[in-house]
Amino acid sequence: MTEAEKLRGRVNSKLKEMVRLNKSRTDYQERLQRLIEEYNSGSLNIALYFEALLKIAQELTEEDQRSISEGLSEEELAVFDLLTKPQMSLTDKEKGEIKKIARNLLENLKKEKLVLDWRKRQQARASVRVAVEEKLDELPEVYTEEAYWSKCDAVYQHIYDHYYGQGKSVYAEAG
Protein backbone atom coordinates (compact mmCIF):
# COMPACT_ATOMS: atom_id res chain seq x y z
CA MET A 1 0.00 0.00 0.00
CA THR A 2 1.42 3.40 -0.96
CA GLU A 3 1.69 6.37 1.39
CA ALA A 4 -1.01 8.12 -0.64
CA GLU A 5 -3.41 5.19 -0.15
CA LYS A 6 -2.69 5.13 3.59
CA LEU A 7 -3.26 8.88 3.84
CA ARG A 8 -6.47 8.66 1.80
CA GLY A 9 -7.72 5.93 4.13
CA ARG A 10 -6.96 7.99 7.26
CA VAL A 11 -8.53 11.13 5.77
CA ASN A 12 -11.62 9.22 4.65
CA SER A 13 -12.02 7.56 8.05
CA LYS A 14 -11.64 10.86 9.95
CA LEU A 15 -14.01 12.59 7.56
CA LYS A 16 -16.75 9.96 8.01
CA GLU A 17 -16.70 10.51 11.77
CA MET A 18 -16.66 14.30 11.42
CA VAL A 19 -19.62 14.27 8.99
CA ARG A 20 -21.54 11.87 11.25
CA LEU A 21 -21.37 14.52 13.99
CA ASN A 22 -21.90 17.56 11.77
CA LYS A 23 -23.55 17.21 8.35
CA SER A 24 -22.38 20.68 7.29
CA ARG A 25 -18.98 19.10 6.66
CA THR A 26 -20.16 17.16 3.61
CA ASP A 27 -18.38 19.66 1.36
CA TYR A 28 -15.08 18.14 2.54
CA GLN A 29 -16.39 14.71 1.59
CA GLU A 30 -17.37 15.94 -1.87
CA ARG A 31 -13.92 17.52 -2.36
CA LEU A 32 -12.20 14.28 -1.36
CA GLN A 33 -14.39 12.29 -3.74
CA ARG A 34 -13.62 14.67 -6.64
CA LEU A 35 -9.92 14.43 -5.84
CA ILE A 36 -10.02 10.63 -5.89
CA GLU A 37 -11.95 10.69 -9.18
CA GLU A 38 -9.41 13.07 -10.74
CA TYR A 39 -6.54 10.85 -9.63
CA ASN A 40 -8.26 7.67 -10.86
CA SER A 41 -8.99 9.26 -14.25
CA GLY A 42 -5.32 10.14 -14.67
CA SER A 43 -5.83 13.91 -14.38
CA LEU A 44 -3.45 14.05 -11.39
CA ASN A 45 -0.08 12.41 -10.92
CA ILE A 46 0.76 10.76 -7.60
CA ALA A 47 2.74 13.78 -6.31
CA LEU A 48 -0.10 16.25 -6.93
CA TYR A 49 -2.63 13.77 -5.52
CA PHE A 50 -0.58 13.30 -2.34
CA GLU A 51 -0.12 17.06 -1.97
CA ALA A 52 -3.88 17.63 -2.35
CA LEU A 53 -4.60 14.88 0.20
CA LEU A 54 -2.23 16.55 2.67
CA LYS A 55 -4.02 19.87 2.15
CA ILE A 56 -7.41 18.28 2.87
CA ALA A 57 -5.95 16.53 5.93
CA GLN A 58 -4.67 19.88 7.24
CA GLU A 59 -8.06 21.52 6.66
CA LEU A 60 -9.77 18.66 8.51
CA THR A 61 -7.44 19.17 11.46
CA GLU A 62 -8.38 22.86 11.52
CA GLU A 63 -12.09 22.04 11.18
CA ASP A 64 -11.77 19.47 13.97
CA GLN A 65 -10.45 22.25 16.25
CA ARG A 66 -13.09 24.81 15.22
CA SER A 67 -15.43 23.97 18.09
CA ILE A 68 -12.66 25.06 20.48
CA SER A 69 -11.99 28.30 18.62
CA GLU A 70 -15.73 29.05 18.48
CA GLY A 71 -16.12 28.28 22.18
CA LEU A 72 -18.72 25.58 21.53
CA SER A 73 -18.98 21.85 22.14
CA GLU A 74 -19.03 19.63 19.06
CA GLU A 75 -22.81 19.24 19.31
CA GLU A 76 -23.36 22.98 19.79
CA LEU A 77 -21.16 23.64 16.77
CA ALA A 78 -23.35 21.36 14.64
CA VAL A 79 -26.46 23.41 15.54
CA PHE A 80 -24.54 26.69 15.09
CA ASP A 81 -23.47 25.54 11.61
CA LEU A 82 -27.04 24.63 10.71
CA LEU A 83 -28.09 28.13 11.70
CA THR A 84 -25.27 29.98 9.90
CA LYS A 85 -24.60 27.97 6.73
CA PRO A 86 -24.62 28.58 3.87
CA GLN A 87 -22.52 31.56 4.86
CA MET A 88 -24.69 34.39 6.08
CA SER A 89 -23.52 37.94 6.57
CA LEU A 90 -23.54 38.18 10.36
CA THR A 91 -21.94 40.57 12.80
CA ASP A 92 -19.88 39.23 15.69
CA LYS A 93 -22.73 40.22 18.02
CA GLU A 94 -25.22 38.20 15.93
CA LYS A 95 -22.86 35.21 15.88
CA GLY A 96 -22.65 35.45 19.66
CA GLU A 97 -26.43 35.48 19.90
CA ILE A 98 -26.66 32.42 17.66
CA LYS A 99 -24.08 30.55 19.75
CA LYS A 100 -26.13 31.31 22.86
CA ILE A 101 -29.31 30.10 21.12
CA ALA A 102 -27.60 26.84 20.06
CA ARG A 103 -26.23 26.26 23.57
CA ASN A 104 -29.53 27.06 25.33
CA LEU A 105 -31.62 25.01 22.89
CA LEU A 106 -29.56 21.87 23.41
CA GLU A 107 -29.43 22.37 27.17
CA ASN A 108 -33.23 22.76 27.36
CA LEU A 109 -33.95 19.83 25.04
CA LYS A 110 -31.60 17.46 26.82
CA LYS A 111 -32.90 18.47 30.25
CA GLU A 112 -36.64 18.47 29.50
CA LYS A 113 -37.66 17.13 26.09
CA LEU A 114 -35.41 14.31 24.91
CA VAL A 115 -36.90 11.61 27.10
CA LEU A 116 -36.90 7.85 26.58
CA ASP A 117 -38.44 6.94 23.20
CA TRP A 118 -39.27 10.58 22.41
CA ARG A 119 -39.02 9.83 18.69
CA LYS A 120 -41.73 7.16 18.91
CA ARG A 121 -44.39 9.36 20.51
CA GLN A 122 -46.17 12.07 18.50
CA GLN A 123 -46.71 14.31 21.51
CA ALA A 124 -43.03 14.16 22.49
CA ARG A 125 -41.90 14.89 18.90
CA ALA A 126 -44.31 17.84 18.75
CA SER A 127 -42.96 19.13 22.05
CA VAL A 128 -39.40 19.03 20.68
CA ARG A 129 -40.49 20.77 17.49
CA VAL A 130 -42.23 23.55 19.43
CA ALA A 131 -39.16 24.00 21.66
CA VAL A 132 -36.98 24.36 18.54
CA GLU A 133 -39.35 26.91 16.99
CA GLU A 134 -39.61 28.93 20.22
CA LYS A 135 -35.84 29.07 20.72
CA LEU A 136 -35.13 29.90 17.06
CA ASP A 137 -37.69 32.68 17.31
CA GLU A 138 -34.83 34.50 19.12
CA LEU A 139 -32.65 34.48 15.98
CA PRO A 140 -31.41 37.91 14.88
CA GLU A 141 -33.62 39.92 12.52
CA VAL A 142 -31.29 39.18 9.60
CA TYR A 143 -33.19 35.86 9.25
CA THR A 144 -36.18 36.13 6.94
CA GLU A 145 -39.36 34.22 7.72
CA GLU A 146 -38.44 31.72 5.01
CA ALA A 147 -34.95 31.28 6.50
CA TYR A 148 -36.45 30.89 9.97
CA TRP A 149 -38.73 28.02 8.90
CA SER A 150 -35.93 26.42 6.91
CA LYS A 151 -33.64 26.56 9.97
CA CYS A 152 -36.42 25.17 12.21
CA ASP A 153 -36.81 22.21 9.85
CA ALA A 154 -33.05 21.62 9.62
CA VAL A 155 -32.45 21.84 13.38
CA TYR A 156 -35.43 19.62 14.23
CA GLN A 157 -34.26 17.01 11.70
CA HIS A 158 -30.75 17.17 13.15
CA ILE A 159 -32.11 16.65 16.68
CA TYR A 160 -34.28 13.76 15.47
CA ASP A 161 -31.38 12.09 13.67
CA HIS A 162 -28.75 12.56 16.37
CA TYR A 163 -30.52 12.34 19.76
CA TYR A 164 -32.20 9.15 20.94
CA GLY A 165 -33.35 10.28 24.39
CA GLN A 166 -32.26 9.78 28.02
CA GLY A 167 -28.78 11.18 27.36
CA LYS A 168 -28.17 8.92 24.38
CA SER A 169 -26.91 10.55 21.18
CA VAL A 170 -24.21 10.27 18.53
CA TYR A 171 -22.26 12.77 20.63
CA ALA A 172 -22.43 10.59 23.74
CA GLU A 173 -21.17 7.67 21.59
CA ALA A 174 -18.34 9.78 20.17
CA GLY A 175 -17.28 11.15 23.55
C-alpha positions in Angstrom: 0.0 0.0 0.0 1.4 3.4 -1.0 1.7 6.4 1.4 -1.0 8.1 -0.6 -3.4 5.2 -0.2 -2.7 5.1 3.6 -3.3 8.9 3.8 -6.5 8.7 1.8 -7.7 5.9 4.1 -7.0 8.0 7.3 -8.5 11.1 5.8 -11.6 9.2 4.7 -12.0 7.6 8.0 -11.6 10.9 10.0 -14.0 12.6 7.6 -16.7 10.0 8.0 -16.7 10.5 11.8 -16.7 14.3 11.4 -19.6 14.3 9.0 -21.5 11.9 11.3 -21.4 14.5 14.0 -21.9 17.6 11.8 -23.5 17.2 8.3 -22.4 20.7 7.3 -19.0 19.1 6.7 -20.2 17.2 3.6 -18.4 19.7 1.4 -15.1 18.1 2.5 -16.4 14.7 1.6 -17.4 15.9 -1.9 -13.9 17.5 -2.4 -12.2 14.3 -1.4 -14.4 12.3 -3.7 -13.6 14.7 -6.6 -9.9 14.4 -5.8 -10.0 10.6 -5.9 -11.9 10.7 -9.2 -9.4 13.1 -10.7 -6.5 10.8 -9.6 -8.3 7.7 -10.9 -9.0 9.3 -14.2 -5.3 10.1 -14.7 -5.8 13.9 -14.4 -3.5 14.1 -11.4 -0.1 12.4 -10.9 0.8 10.8 -7.6 2.7 13.8 -6.3 -0.1 16.2 -6.9 -2.6 13.8 -5.5 -0.6 13.3 -2.3 -0.1 17.1 -2.0 -3.9 17.6 -2.3 -4.6 14.9 0.2 -2.2 16.6 2.7 -4.0 19.9 2.1 -7.4 18.3 2.9 -5.9 16.5 5.9 -4.7 19.9 7.2 -8.1 21.5 6.7 -9.8 18.7 8.5 -7.4 19.2 11.5 -8.4 22.9 11.5 -12.1 22.0 11.2 -11.8 19.5 14.0 -10.5 22.2 16.3 -13.1 24.8 15.2 -15.4 24.0 18.1 -12.7 25.1 20.5 -12.0 28.3 18.6 -15.7 29.1 18.5 -16.1 28.3 22.2 -18.7 25.6 21.5 -19.0 21.9 22.1 -19.0 19.6 19.1 -22.8 19.2 19.3 -23.4 23.0 19.8 -21.2 23.6 16.8 -23.4 21.4 14.6 -26.5 23.4 15.5 -24.5 26.7 15.1 -23.5 25.5 11.6 -27.0 24.6 10.7 -28.1 28.1 11.7 -25.3 30.0 9.9 -24.6 28.0 6.7 -24.6 28.6 3.9 -22.5 31.6 4.9 -24.7 34.4 6.1 -23.5 37.9 6.6 -23.5 38.2 10.4 -21.9 40.6 12.8 -19.9 39.2 15.7 -22.7 40.2 18.0 -25.2 38.2 15.9 -22.9 35.2 15.9 -22.6 35.4 19.7 -26.4 35.5 19.9 -26.7 32.4 17.7 -24.1 30.5 19.8 -26.1 31.3 22.9 -29.3 30.1 21.1 -27.6 26.8 20.1 -26.2 26.3 23.6 -29.5 27.1 25.3 -31.6 25.0 22.9 -29.6 21.9 23.4 -29.4 22.4 27.2 -33.2 22.8 27.4 -33.9 19.8 25.0 -31.6 17.5 26.8 -32.9 18.5 30.3 -36.6 18.5 29.5 -37.7 17.1 26.1 -35.4 14.3 24.9 -36.9 11.6 27.1 -36.9 7.9 26.6 -38.4 6.9 23.2 -39.3 10.6 22.4 -39.0 9.8 18.7 -41.7 7.2 18.9 -44.4 9.4 20.5 -46.2 12.1 18.5 -46.7 14.3 21.5 -43.0 14.2 22.5 -41.9 14.9 18.9 -44.3 17.8 18.7 -43.0 19.1 22.1 -39.4 19.0 20.7 -40.5 20.8 17.5 -42.2 23.6 19.4 -39.2 24.0 21.7 -37.0 24.4 18.5 -39.4 26.9 17.0 -39.6 28.9 20.2 -35.8 29.1 20.7 -35.1 29.9 17.1 -37.7 32.7 17.3 -34.8 34.5 19.1 -32.7 34.5 16.0 -31.4 37.9 14.9 -33.6 39.9 12.5 -31.3 39.2 9.6 -33.2 35.9 9.2 -36.2 36.1 6.9 -39.4 34.2 7.7 -38.4 31.7 5.0 -35.0 31.3 6.5 -36.5 30.9 10.0 -38.7 28.0 8.9 -35.9 26.4 6.9 -33.6 26.6 10.0 -36.4 25.2 12.2 -36.8 22.2 9.9 -33.0 21.6 9.6 -32.4 21.8 13.4 -35.4 19.6 14.2 -34.3 17.0 11.7 -30.8 17.2 13.2 -32.1 16.6 16.7 -34.3 13.8 15.5 -31.4 12.1 13.7 -28.7 12.6 16.4 -30.5 12.3 19.8 -32.2 9.2 20.9 -33.4 10.3 24.4 -32.3 9.8 28.0 -28.8 11.2 27.4 -28.2 8.9 24.4 -26.9 10.6 21.2 -24.2 10.3 18.5 -22.3 12.8 20.6 -22.4 10.6 23.7 -21.2 7.7 21.6 -18.3 9.8 20.2 -17.3 11.1 23.6 
